[in-house]
Amino acid sequence: MAFDSFSAFIAMGGHGPYVWICYAVFTLFMVGLGLWSRRQQKAVLRSHKQRLSREQNGAANQGAAPASFTRIHPS
């Protein structure tokens, strides 16, 4: 599809507002999803680090057992 000018491209034969609003909503959604995912990843990593440090501090204070079974915490 060829347009005569940039303004014709923006207008898209009268469908421009709908098309550009759809692109804007999609872009905002994808940026929001990326930010939310990054925030969730940081929260999970932080909680795992805290749990690991608690377990290591507890094992250091109690002494290491010759054999132990650790509970697996699904994330």
mmCIF file of the N, C-alpha and C atoms, coordinates in Angstrom:
data_MODEL
# 
_entry.id   MODEL 
# 
loop_
_atom_site.group_PDB 
_atom_site.id 
_atom_site.type_symbol 
_atom_site.label_atom_id 
_atom_site.label_alt_id 
_atom_site.label_comp_id 
_atom_site.label_asym_id 
_atom_site.label_entity_id 
_atom_site.label_seq_id 
_atom_site.pdbx_PDB_ins_code 
_atom_site.Cartn_x 
_atom_site.Cartn_y 
_atom_site.Cartn_z 
_atom_site.occupancy 
_atom_site.B_iso_or_equiv 
_atom_site.pdbx_formal_charge 
_atom_site.auth_seq_id 
_atom_site.auth_comp_id 
_atom_site.auth_asym_id 
_atom_site.auth_atom_id 
_atom_site.pdbx_PDB_model_num 
ATOM 1   N N  . MET A 1 1  ? 0.851   -1.168  0.000  1.00 0.00 ? 1  MET A N  1 
ATOM 2   C CA . MET A 1 1  ? 0.000   0.000   0.000  1.00 0.00 ? 1  MET A CA 1 
ATOM 3   C C  . MET A 1 1  ? 0.898   1.231   0.000  1.00 0.00 ? 1  MET A C  1 
ATOM 4   N N  . ALA A 1 2  ? 0.682   2.126   -0.909 1.00 0.00 ? 2  ALA A N  1 
ATOM 5   C CA . ALA A 1 2  ? 1.485   3.338   -1.031 1.00 0.00 ? 2  ALA A CA 1 
ATOM 6   C C  . ALA A 1 2  ? 0.623   4.552   -0.681 1.00 0.00 ? 2  ALA A C  1 
ATOM 7   N N  . PHE A 1 3  ? 1.249   5.511   -0.006 1.00 0.00 ? 3  PHE A N  1 
ATOM 8   C CA . PHE A 1 3  ? 0.565   6.749   0.366  1.00 0.00 ? 3  PHE A CA 1 
ATOM 9   C C  . PHE A 1 3  ? 1.241   7.898   -0.356 1.00 0.00 ? 3  PHE A C  1 
ATOM 10  N N  . ASP A 1 4  ? 0.454   8.939   -0.655 1.00 0.00 ? 4  ASP A N  1 
ATOM 11  C CA . ASP A 1 4  ? 0.969   10.105  -1.371 1.00 0.00 ? 4  ASP A CA 1 
ATOM 12  C C  . ASP A 1 4  ? 1.848   10.982  -0.478 1.00 0.00 ? 4  ASP A C  1 
ATOM 13  N N  . SER A 1 5  ? 1.537   11.030  0.817  1.00 0.00 ? 5  SER A N  1 
ATOM 14  C CA . SER A 1 5  ? 2.295   11.873  1.737  1.00 0.00 ? 5  SER A CA 1 
ATOM 15  C C  . SER A 1 5  ? 2.265   11.257  3.129  1.00 0.00 ? 5  SER A C  1 
ATOM 16  N N  . PHE A 1 6  ? 3.036   11.866  4.016  1.00 0.00 ? 6  PHE A N  1 
ATOM 17  C CA . PHE A 1 6  ? 3.083   11.379  5.388  1.00 0.00 ? 6  PHE A CA 1 
ATOM 18  C C  . PHE A 1 6  ? 1.747   11.589  6.084  1.00 0.00 ? 6  PHE A C  1 
ATOM 19  N N  . SER A 1 7  ? 1.085   12.714  5.804  1.00 0.00 ? 7  SER A N  1 
ATOM 20  C CA . SER A 1 7  ? -0.223  12.967  6.424  1.00 0.00 ? 7  SER A CA 1 
ATOM 21  C C  . SER A 1 7  ? -1.257  11.961  5.932  1.00 0.00 ? 7  SER A C  1 
ATOM 22  N N  . ALA A 1 8  ? -1.150  11.529  4.684  1.00 0.00 ? 8  ALA A N  1 
ATOM 23  C CA . ALA A 1 8  ? -2.049  10.485  4.184  1.00 0.00 ? 8  ALA A CA 1 
ATOM 24  C C  . ALA A 1 8  ? -1.764  9.159   4.890  1.00 0.00 ? 8  ALA A C  1 
ATOM 25  N N  . PHE A 1 9  ? -0.499  8.912   5.179  1.00 0.00 ? 9  PHE A N  1 
ATOM 26  C CA . PHE A 1 9  ? -0.135  7.706   5.926  1.00 0.00 ? 9  PHE A CA 1 
ATOM 27  C C  . PHE A 1 9  ? -0.724  7.739   7.327  1.00 0.00 ? 9  PHE A C  1 
ATOM 28  N N  . ILE A 1 10 ? -0.644  8.894   7.996  1.00 0.00 ? 10 ILE A N  1 
ATOM 29  C CA . ILE A 1 10 ? -1.189  9.032   9.348  1.00 0.00 ? 10 ILE A CA 1 
ATOM 30  C C  . ILE A 1 10 ? -2.710  8.888   9.322  1.00 0.00 ? 10 ILE A C  1 
ATOM 31  N N  . ALA A 1 11 ? -3.374  9.461   8.331  1.00 0.00 ? 11 ALA A N  1 
ATOM 32  C CA . ALA A 1 11 ? -4.834  9.408   8.249  1.00 0.00 ? 11 ALA A CA 1 
ATOM 33  C C  . ALA A 1 11 ? -5.326  8.029   7.836  1.00 0.00 ? 11 ALA A C  1 
ATOM 34  N N  . MET A 1 12 ? -4.580  7.329   7.013  1.00 0.00 ? 12 MET A N  1 
ATOM 35  C CA . MET A 1 12 ? -4.926  5.988   6.525  1.00 0.00 ? 12 MET A CA 1 
ATOM 36  C C  . MET A 1 12 ? -6.354  5.900   6.005  1.00 0.00 ? 12 MET A C  1 
ATOM 37  N N  . GLY A 1 13 ? -6.704  6.850   5.212  1.00 0.00 ? 13 GLY A N  1 
ATOM 38  C CA . GLY A 1 13 ? -8.021  6.822   4.582  1.00 0.00 ? 13 GLY A CA 1 
ATOM 39  C C  . GLY A 1 13 ? -9.167  6.921   5.578  1.00 0.00 ? 13 GLY A C  1 
ATOM 40  N N  . GLY A 1 14 ? -8.962  7.599   6.688  1.00 0.00 ? 14 GLY A N  1 
ATOM 41  C CA . GLY A 1 14 ? -10.010 7.758   7.695  1.00 0.00 ? 14 GLY A CA 1 
ATOM 42  C C  . GLY A 1 14 ? -9.922  6.751   8.821  1.00 0.00 ? 14 GLY A C  1 
ATOM 43  N N  . HIS A 1 15 ? -9.109  5.724   8.656  1.00 0.00 ? 15 HIS A N  1 
ATOM 44  C CA . HIS A 1 15 ? -8.974  4.691   9.690  1.00 0.00 ? 15 HIS A CA 1 
ATOM 45  C C  . HIS A 1 15 ? -7.792  4.942   10.622 1.00 0.00 ? 15 HIS A C  1 
ATOM 46  N N  . GLY A 1 16 ? -7.068  6.011   10.413 1.00 0.00 ? 16 GLY A N  1 
ATOM 47  C CA . GLY A 1 16 ? -5.863  6.307   11.179 1.00 0.00 ? 16 GLY A CA 1 
ATOM 48  C C  . GLY A 1 16 ? -6.062  6.364   12.681 1.00 0.00 ? 16 GLY A C  1 
ATOM 49  N N  . PRO A 1 17 ? -7.082  7.103   13.170 1.00 0.00 ? 17 PRO A N  1 
ATOM 50  C CA . PRO A 1 17 ? -7.241  7.171   14.632 1.00 0.00 ? 17 PRO A CA 1 
ATOM 51  C C  . PRO A 1 17 ? -7.410  5.787   15.270 1.00 0.00 ? 17 PRO A C  1 
ATOM 52  N N  . TYR A 1 18 ? -8.200  4.927   14.665 1.00 0.00 ? 18 TYR A N  1 
ATOM 53  C CA . TYR A 1 18 ? -8.402  3.590   15.205 1.00 0.00 ? 18 TYR A CA 1 
ATOM 54  C C  . TYR A 1 18 ? -7.091  2.792   15.186 1.00 0.00 ? 18 TYR A C  1 
ATOM 55  N N  . VAL A 1 19 ? -6.382  2.841   14.063 1.00 0.00 ? 19 VAL A N  1 
ATOM 56  C CA . VAL A 1 19 ? -5.144  2.080   13.921 1.00 0.00 ? 19 VAL A CA 1 
ATOM 57  C C  . VAL A 1 19 ? -4.095  2.555   14.920 1.00 0.00 ? 19 VAL A C  1 
ATOM 58  N N  . TRP A 1 20 ? -3.898  3.868   15.057 1.00 0.00 ? 20 TRP A N  1 
ATOM 59  C CA . TRP A 1 20 ? -2.856  4.386   15.935 1.00 0.00 ? 20 TRP A CA 1 
ATOM 60  C C  . TRP A 1 20 ? -3.203  4.194   17.403 1.00 0.00 ? 20 TRP A C  1 
ATOM 61  N N  . ILE A 1 21 ? -4.488  4.258   17.742 1.00 0.00 ? 21 ILE A N  1 
ATOM 62  C CA . ILE A 1 21 ? -4.897  3.969   19.120 1.00 0.00 ? 21 ILE A CA 1 
ATOM 63  C C  . ILE A 1 21 ? -4.623  2.504   19.447 1.00 0.00 ? 21 ILE A C  1 
ATOM 64  N N  . CYS A 1 22 ? -4.902  1.613   18.511 1.00 0.00 ? 22 CYS A N  1 
ATOM 65  C CA . CYS A 1 22 ? -4.607  0.188   18.728 1.00 0.00 ? 22 CYS A CA 1 
ATOM 66  C C  . CYS A 1 22 ? -3.115  -0.033  18.925 1.00 0.00 ? 22 CYS A C  1 
ATOM 67  N N  . TYR A 1 23 ? -2.292  0.598   18.110 1.00 0.00 ? 23 TYR A N  1 
ATOM 68  C CA . TYR A 1 23 ? -0.843  0.481   18.283 1.00 0.00 ? 23 TYR A CA 1 
ATOM 69  C C  . TYR A 1 23 ? -0.399  1.032   19.637 1.00 0.00 ? 23 TYR A C  1 
ATOM 70  N N  . ALA A 1 24 ? -0.971  2.150   20.053 1.00 0.00 ? 24 ALA A N  1 
ATOM 71  C CA . ALA A 1 24 ? -0.594  2.757   21.328 1.00 0.00 ? 24 ALA A CA 1 
ATOM 72  C C  . ALA A 1 24 ? -0.992  1.865   22.504 1.00 0.00 ? 24 ALA A C  1 
ATOM 73  N N  . VAL A 1 25 ? -2.206  1.306   22.468 1.00 0.00 ? 25 VAL A N  1 
ATOM 74  C CA . VAL A 1 25 ? -2.661  0.430   23.543 1.00 0.00 ? 25 VAL A CA 1 
ATOM 75  C C  . VAL A 1 25 ? -1.784  -0.817  23.609 1.00 0.00 ? 25 VAL A C  1 
ATOM 76  N N  . PHE A 1 26 ? -1.471  -1.393  22.469 1.00 0.00 ? 26 PHE A N  1 
ATOM 77  C CA . PHE A 1 26 ? -0.612  -2.571  22.427 1.00 0.00 ? 26 PHE A CA 1 
ATOM 78  C C  . PHE A 1 26 ? 0.770   -2.267  22.999 1.00 0.00 ? 26 PHE A C  1 
ATOM 79  N N  . THR A 1 27 ? 1.341   -1.140  22.605 1.00 0.00 ? 27 THR A N  1 
ATOM 80  C CA . THR A 1 27 ? 2.667   -0.766  23.086 1.00 0.00 ? 27 THR A CA 1 
ATOM 81  C C  . THR A 1 27 ? 2.658   -0.531  24.594 1.00 0.00 ? 27 THR A C  1 
ATOM 82  N N  . LEU A 1 28 ? 1.658   0.167   25.097 1.00 0.00 ? 28 LEU A N  1 
ATOM 83  C CA . LEU A 1 28 ? 1.558   0.394   26.537 1.00 0.00 ? 28 LEU A CA 1 
ATOM 84  C C  . LEU A 1 28 ? 1.390   -0.919  27.291 1.00 0.00 ? 28 LEU A C  1 
ATOM 85  N N  . PHE A 1 29 ? 0.591   -1.825  26.743 1.00 0.00 ? 29 PHE A N  1 
ATOM 86  C CA . PHE A 1 29 ? 0.393   -3.123  27.373 1.00 0.00 ? 29 PHE A CA 1 
ATOM 87  C C  . PHE A 1 29 ? 1.701   -3.904  27.439 1.00 0.00 ? 29 PHE A C  1 
ATOM 88  N N  . MET A 1 30 ? 2.449   -3.921  26.347 1.00 0.00 ? 30 MET A N  1 
ATOM 89  C CA . MET A 1 30 ? 3.706   -4.671  26.311 1.00 0.00 ? 30 MET A CA 1 
ATOM 90  C C  . MET A 1 30 ? 4.746   -4.069  27.256 1.00 0.00 ? 30 MET A C  1 
ATOM 91  N N  . VAL A 1 31 ? 4.827   -2.748  27.323 1.00 0.00 ? 31 VAL A N  1 
ATOM 92  C CA . VAL A 1 31 ? 5.760   -2.093  28.244 1.00 0.00 ? 31 VAL A CA 1 
ATOM 93  C C  . VAL A 1 31 ? 5.357   -2.394  29.688 1.00 0.00 ? 31 VAL A C  1 
ATOM 94  N N  . GLY A 1 32 ? 4.072   -2.303  29.979 1.00 0.00 ? 32 GLY A N  1 
ATOM 95  C CA . GLY A 1 32 ? 3.583   -2.619  31.320 1.00 0.00 ? 32 GLY A CA 1 
ATOM 96  C C  . GLY A 1 32 ? 3.852   -4.062  31.698 1.00 0.00 ? 32 GLY A C  1 
ATOM 97  N N  . LEU A 1 33 ? 3.644   -4.971  30.777 1.00 0.00 ? 33 LEU A N  1 
ATOM 98  C CA . LEU A 1 33 ? 3.912   -6.379  31.024 1.00 0.00 ? 33 LEU A CA 1 
ATOM 99  C C  . LEU A 1 33 ? 5.393   -6.624  31.301 1.00 0.00 ? 33 LEU A C  1 
ATOM 100 N N  . GLY A 1 34 ? 6.253   -5.968  30.546 1.00 0.00 ? 34 GLY A N  1 
ATOM 101 C CA . GLY A 1 34 ? 7.688   -6.096  30.776 1.00 0.00 ? 34 GLY A CA 1 
ATOM 102 C C  . GLY A 1 34 ? 8.096   -5.565  32.139 1.00 0.00 ? 34 GLY A C  1 
ATOM 103 N N  . LEU A 1 35 ? 7.564   -4.416  32.523 1.00 0.00 ? 35 LEU A N  1 
ATOM 104 C CA . LEU A 1 35 ? 7.883   -3.833  33.833 1.00 0.00 ? 35 LEU A CA 1 
ATOM 105 C C  . LEU A 1 35 ? 7.361   -4.710  34.967 1.00 0.00 ? 35 LEU A C  1 
ATOM 106 N N  . TRP A 1 36 ? 6.142   -5.208  34.819 1.00 0.00 ? 36 TRP A N  1 
ATOM 107 C CA . TRP A 1 36 ? 5.561   -6.078  35.838 1.00 0.00 ? 36 TRP A CA 1 
ATOM 108 C C  . TRP A 1 36 ? 6.377   -7.362  35.984 1.00 0.00 ? 36 TRP A C  1 
ATOM 109 N N  . SER A 1 37 ? 6.783   -7.950  34.856 1.00 0.00 ? 37 SER A N  1 
ATOM 110 C CA . SER A 1 37 ? 7.573   -9.180  34.886 1.00 0.00 ? 37 SER A CA 1 
ATOM 111 C C  . SER A 1 37 ? 8.914   -8.953  35.581 1.00 0.00 ? 37 SER A C  1 
ATOM 112 N N  . ARG A 1 38 ? 9.549   -7.858  35.279 1.00 0.00 ? 38 ARG A N  1 
ATOM 113 C CA . ARG A 1 38 ? 10.841  -7.544  35.903 1.00 0.00 ? 38 ARG A CA 1 
ATOM 114 C C  . ARG A 1 38 ? 10.678  -7.351  37.409 1.00 0.00 ? 38 ARG A C  1 
ATOM 115 N N  . ARG A 1 39 ? 9.605   -6.702  37.816 1.00 0.00 ? 39 ARG A N  1 
ATOM 116 C CA . ARG A 1 39 ? 9.338   -6.479  39.236 1.00 0.00 ? 39 ARG A CA 1 
ATOM 117 C C  . ARG A 1 39 ? 9.085   -7.805  39.954 1.00 0.00 ? 39 ARG A C  1 
ATOM 118 N N  . GLN A 1 40 ? 8.316   -8.700  39.331 1.00 0.00 ? 40 GLN A N  1 
ATOM 119 C CA . GLN A 1 40 ? 8.051   -10.014 39.907 1.00 0.00 ? 40 GLN A CA 1 
ATOM 120 C C  . GLN A 1 40 ? 9.338   -10.830 40.009 1.00 0.00 ? 40 GLN A C  1 
ATOM 121 N N  . GLN A 1 41 ? 10.185  -10.754 38.995 1.00 0.00 ? 41 GLN A N  1 
ATOM 122 C CA . GLN A 1 41 ? 11.446  -11.491 39.009 1.00 0.00 ? 41 GLN A CA 1 
ATOM 123 C C  . GLN A 1 41 ? 12.320  -11.027 40.170 1.00 0.00 ? 41 GLN A C  1 
ATOM 124 N N  . LYS A 1 42 ? 12.407  -9.724  40.369 1.00 0.00 ? 42 LYS A N  1 
ATOM 125 C CA . LYS A 1 42 ? 13.209  -9.194  41.479 1.00 0.00 ? 42 LYS A CA 1 
ATOM 126 C C  . LYS A 1 42 ? 12.649  -9.643  42.821 1.00 0.00 ? 42 LYS A C  1 
ATOM 127 N N  . ALA A 1 43 ? 11.320  -9.668  42.954 1.00 0.00 ? 43 ALA A N  1 
ATOM 128 C CA . ALA A 1 43 ? 10.706  -10.094 44.210 1.00 0.00 ? 43 ALA A CA 1 
ATOM 129 C C  . ALA A 1 43 ? 10.993  -11.570 44.488 1.00 0.00 ? 43 ALA A C  1 
ATOM 130 N N  . VAL A 1 44 ? 10.916  -12.409 43.475 1.00 0.00 ? 44 VAL A N  1 
ATOM 131 C CA . VAL A 1 44 ? 11.191  -13.835 43.652 1.00 0.00 ? 44 VAL A CA 1 
ATOM 132 C C  . VAL A 1 44 ? 12.655  -14.048 44.014 1.00 0.00 ? 44 VAL A C  1 
ATOM 133 N N  . LEU A 1 45 ? 13.559  -13.379 43.315 1.00 0.00 ? 45 LEU A N  1 
ATOM 134 C CA . LEU A 1 45 ? 14.981  -13.523 43.619 1.00 0.00 ? 45 LEU A CA 1 
ATOM 135 C C  . LEU A 1 45 ? 15.296  -13.048 45.040 1.00 0.00 ? 45 LEU A C  1 
ATOM 136 N N  . ARG A 1 46 ? 14.676  -11.952 45.442 1.00 0.00 ? 46 ARG A N  1 
ATOM 137 C CA . ARG A 1 46 ? 14.903  -11.422 46.786 1.00 0.00 ? 46 ARG A CA 1 
ATOM 138 C C  . ARG A 1 46 ? 14.405  -12.419 47.846 1.00 0.00 ? 46 ARG A C  1 
ATOM 139 N N  . SER A 1 47 ? 13.237  -13.006 47.638 1.00 0.00 ? 47 SER A N  1 
ATOM 140 C CA . SER A 1 47 ? 12.716  -13.959 48.621 1.00 0.00 ? 47 SER A CA 1 
ATOM 141 C C  . SER A 1 47 ? 13.570  -15.221 48.678 1.00 0.00 ? 47 SER A C  1 
ATOM 142 N N  . HIS A 1 48 ? 14.071  -15.676 47.538 1.00 0.00 ? 48 HIS A N  1 
ATOM 143 C CA . HIS A 1 48 ? 14.936  -16.856 47.537 1.00 0.00 ? 48 HIS A CA 1 
ATOM 144 C C  . HIS A 1 48 ? 16.265  -16.569 48.238 1.00 0.00 ? 48 HIS A C  1 
ATOM 145 N N  . LYS A 1 49 ? 16.821  -15.400 48.028 1.00 0.00 ? 49 LYS A N  1 
ATOM 146 C CA . LYS A 1 49 ? 18.066  -15.033 48.708 1.00 0.00 ? 49 LYS A CA 1 
ATOM 147 C C  . LYS A 1 49 ? 17.857  -14.966 50.219 1.00 0.00 ? 49 LYS A C  1 
ATOM 148 N N  . GLN A 1 50 ? 16.732  -14.398 50.652 1.00 0.00 ? 50 GLN A N  1 
ATOM 149 C CA . GLN A 1 50 ? 16.447  -14.315 52.078 1.00 0.00 ? 50 GLN A CA 1 
ATOM 150 C C  . GLN A 1 50 ? 16.284  -15.702 52.689 1.00 0.00 ? 50 GLN A C  1 
ATOM 151 N N  . ARG A 1 51 ? 15.559  -16.574 51.991 1.00 0.00 ? 51 ARG A N  1 
ATOM 152 C CA . ARG A 1 51 ? 15.357  -17.928 52.491 1.00 0.00 ? 51 ARG A CA 1 
ATOM 153 C C  . ARG A 1 51 ? 16.685  -18.687 52.551 1.00 0.00 ? 51 ARG A C  1 
ATOM 154 N N  . LEU A 1 52 ? 17.522  -18.526 51.532 1.00 0.00 ? 52 LEU A N  1 
ATOM 155 C CA . LEU A 1 52 ? 18.819  -19.187 51.512 1.00 0.00 ? 52 LEU A CA 1 
ATOM 156 C C  . LEU A 1 52 ? 19.702  -18.705 52.663 1.00 0.00 ? 52 LEU A C  1 
ATOM 157 N N  . SER A 1 53 ? 19.706  -17.399 52.913 1.00 0.00 ? 53 SER A N  1 
ATOM 158 C CA . SER A 1 53 ? 20.530  -16.880 54.008 1.00 0.00 ? 53 SER A CA 1 
ATOM 159 C C  . SER A 1 53 ? 20.000  -17.354 55.353 1.00 0.00 ? 53 SER A C  1 
ATOM 160 N N  . ARG A 1 54 ? 18.672  -17.439 55.521 1.00 0.00 ? 54 ARG A N  1 
ATOM 161 C CA . ARG A 1 54 ? 18.104  -17.969 56.770 1.00 0.00 ? 54 ARG A CA 1 
ATOM 162 C C  . ARG A 1 54 ? 18.497  -19.431 56.969 1.00 0.00 ? 54 ARG A C  1 
ATOM 163 N N  . GLU A 1 55 ? 18.423  -20.220 55.891 1.00 0.00 ? 55 GLU A N  1 
ATOM 164 C CA . GLU A 1 55 ? 18.780  -21.635 55.998 1.00 0.00 ? 55 GLU A CA 1 
ATOM 165 C C  . GLU A 1 55 ? 20.266  -21.800 56.293 1.00 0.00 ? 55 GLU A C  1 
ATOM 166 N N  . GLN A 1 56 ? 21.099  -20.991 55.662 1.00 0.00 ? 56 GLN A N  1 
ATOM 167 C CA . GLN A 1 56 ? 22.540  -21.093 55.913 1.00 0.00 ? 56 GLN A CA 1 
ATOM 168 C C  . GLN A 1 56 ? 22.885  -20.650 57.334 1.00 0.00 ? 56 GLN A C  1 
ATOM 169 N N  . ASN A 1 57 ? 22.255  -19.595 57.801 1.00 0.00 ? 57 ASN A N  1 
ATOM 170 C CA . ASN A 1 57 ? 22.503  -19.126 59.165 1.00 0.00 ? 57 ASN A CA 1 
ATOM 171 C C  . ASN A 1 57 ? 22.009  -20.144 60.181 1.00 0.00 ? 57 ASN A C  1 
ATOM 172 N N  . GLY A 1 58 ? 20.897  -20.781 59.905 1.00 0.00 ? 58 GLY A N  1 
ATOM 173 C CA . GLY A 1 58 ? 20.377  -21.802 60.808 1.00 0.00 ? 58 GLY A CA 1 
ATOM 174 C C  . GLY A 1 58 ? 21.278  -23.012 60.846 1.00 0.00 ? 58 GLY A C  1 
ATOM 175 N N  . ALA A 1 59 ? 21.803  -23.417 59.697 1.00 0.00 ? 59 ALA A N  1 
ATOM 176 C CA . ALA A 1 59 ? 22.699  -24.573 59.634 1.00 0.00 ? 59 ALA A CA 1 
ATOM 177 C C  . ALA A 1 59 ? 24.024  -24.250 60.309 1.00 0.00 ? 59 ALA A C  1 
ATOM 178 N N  . ALA A 1 60 ? 24.498  -23.034 60.198 1.00 0.00 ? 60 ALA A N  1 
ATOM 179 C CA . ALA A 1 60 ? 25.767  -22.650 60.826 1.00 0.00 ? 60 ALA A CA 1 
ATOM 180 C C  . ALA A 1 60 ? 25.623  -22.604 62.339 1.00 0.00 ? 60 ALA A C  1 
ATOM 181 N N  . ASN A 1 61 ? 24.477  -22.182 62.814 1.00 0.00 ? 61 ASN A N  1 
ATOM 182 C CA . ASN A 1 61 ? 24.263  -22.092 64.254 1.00 0.00 ? 61 ASN A CA 1 
ATOM 183 C C  . ASN A 1 61 ? 24.027  -23.458 64.891 1.00 0.00 ? 61 ASN A C  1 
ATOM 184 N N  . GLN A 1 62 ? 23.425  -24.385 64.195 1.00 0.00 ? 62 GLN A N  1 
ATOM 185 C CA . GLN A 1 62 ? 23.088  -25.692 64.740 1.00 0.00 ? 62 GLN A CA 1 
ATOM 186 C C  . GLN A 1 62 ? 24.168  -26.727 64.463 1.00 0.00 ? 62 GLN A C  1 
ATOM 187 N N  . GLY A 1 63 ? 25.054  -26.454 63.573 1.00 0.00 ? 63 GLY A N  1 
ATOM 188 C CA . GLY A 1 63 ? 26.043  -27.452 63.183 1.00 0.00 ? 63 GLY A CA 1 
ATOM 189 C C  . GLY A 1 63 ? 25.468  -28.300 62.057 1.00 0.00 ? 63 GLY A C  1 
ATOM 190 N N  . ALA A 1 64 ? 26.315  -28.745 61.183 1.00 0.00 ? 64 ALA A N  1 
ATOM 191 C CA . ALA A 1 64 ? 25.842  -29.502 60.030 1.00 0.00 ? 64 ALA A CA 1 
ATOM 192 C C  . ALA A 1 64 ? 25.577  -30.944 60.436 1.00 0.00 ? 64 ALA A C  1 
ATOM 193 N N  . ALA A 1 65 ? 24.453  -31.467 60.050 1.00 0.00 ? 65 ALA A N  1 
ATOM 194 C CA . ALA A 1 65 ? 24.109  -32.864 60.310 1.00 0.00 ? 65 ALA A CA 1 
ATOM 195 C C  . ALA A 1 65 ? 24.815  -33.739 59.281 1.00 0.00 ? 65 ALA A C  1 
ATOM 196 N N  . PRO A 1 66 ? 25.143  -34.983 59.636 1.00 0.00 ? 66 PRO A N  1 
ATOM 197 C CA . PRO A 1 66 ? 25.831  -35.846 58.680 1.00 0.00 ? 66 PRO A CA 1 
ATOM 198 C C  . PRO A 1 66 ? 25.004  -36.120 57.427 1.00 0.00 ? 66 PRO A C  1 
ATOM 199 N N  . ALA A 1 67 ? 23.705  -36.243 57.594 1.00 0.00 ? 67 ALA A N  1 
ATOM 200 C CA . ALA A 1 67 ? 22.827  -36.431 56.433 1.00 0.00 ? 67 ALA A CA 1 
ATOM 201 C C  . ALA A 1 67 ? 21.549  -35.672 56.720 1.00 0.00 ? 67 ALA A C  1 
ATOM 202 N N  . SER A 1 68 ? 21.079  -34.950 55.747 1.00 0.00 ? 68 SER A N  1 
ATOM 203 C CA . SER A 1 68 ? 19.847  -34.198 55.962 1.00 0.00 ? 68 SER A CA 1 
ATOM 204 C C  . SER A 1 68 ? 19.019  -34.181 54.692 1.00 0.00 ? 68 SER A C  1 
ATOM 205 N N  . PHE A 1 69 ? 17.763  -34.048 54.885 1.00 0.00 ? 69 PHE A N  1 
ATOM 206 C CA . PHE A 1 69 ? 16.842  -33.927 53.771 1.00 0.00 ? 69 PHE A CA 1 
ATOM 207 C C  . PHE A 1 69 ? 16.242  -32.541 53.847 1.00 0.00 ? 69 PHE A C  1 
ATOM 208 N N  . THR A 1 70 ? 16.315  -31.818 52.769 1.00 0.00 ? 70 THR A N  1 
ATOM 209 C CA . THR A 1 70 ? 15.784  -30.463 52.763 1.00 0.00 ? 70 THR A CA 1 
ATOM 210 C C  . THR A 1 70 ? 14.478  -30.453 52.000 1.00 0.00 ? 70 THR A C  1 
ATOM 211 N N  . ARG A 1 71 ? 13.604  -29.655 52.479 1.00 0.00 ? 71 ARG A N  1 
ATOM 212 C CA . ARG A 1 71 ? 12.311  -29.522 51.827 1.00 0.00 ? 71 ARG A CA 1 
ATOM 213 C C  . ARG A 1 71 ? 12.482  -28.629 50.614 1.00 0.00 ? 71 ARG A C  1 
ATOM 214 N N  . ILE A 1 72 ? 11.891  -29.025 49.506 1.00 0.00 ? 72 ILE A N  1 
ATOM 215 C CA . ILE A 1 72 ? 11.936  -28.228 48.275 1.00 0.00 ? 72 ILE A CA 1 
ATOM 216 C C  . ILE A 1 72 ? 10.747  -27.290 48.288 1.00 0.00 ? 72 ILE A C  1 
ATOM 217 N N  . HIS A 1 73 ? 11.019  -26.007 48.117 1.00 0.00 ? 73 HIS A N  1 
ATOM 218 C CA . HIS A 1 73 ? 9.960   -24.997 48.100 1.00 0.00 ? 73 HIS A CA 1 
ATOM 219 C C  . HIS A 1 73 ? 9.675   -24.623 46.649 1.00 0.00 ? 73 HIS A C  1 
ATOM 220 N N  . PRO A 1 74 ? 8.556   -25.059 46.112 1.00 0.00 ? 74 PRO A N  1 
ATOM 221 C CA . PRO A 1 74 ? 8.266   -24.678 44.705 1.00 0.00 ? 74 PRO A CA 1 
ATOM 222 C C  . PRO A 1 74 ? 7.975   -23.200 44.614 1.00 0.00 ? 74 PRO A C  1 
ATOM 223 N N  . SER A 1 75 ? 8.388   -22.606 43.541 1.00 0.00 ? 75 SER A N  1 
ATOM 224 C CA . SER A 1 75 ? 8.164   -21.168 43.385 1.00 0.00 ? 75 SER A CA 1 
ATOM 225 C C  . SER A 1 75 ? 6.946   -20.915 42.557 1.00 0.00 ? 75 SER A C  1 
# 
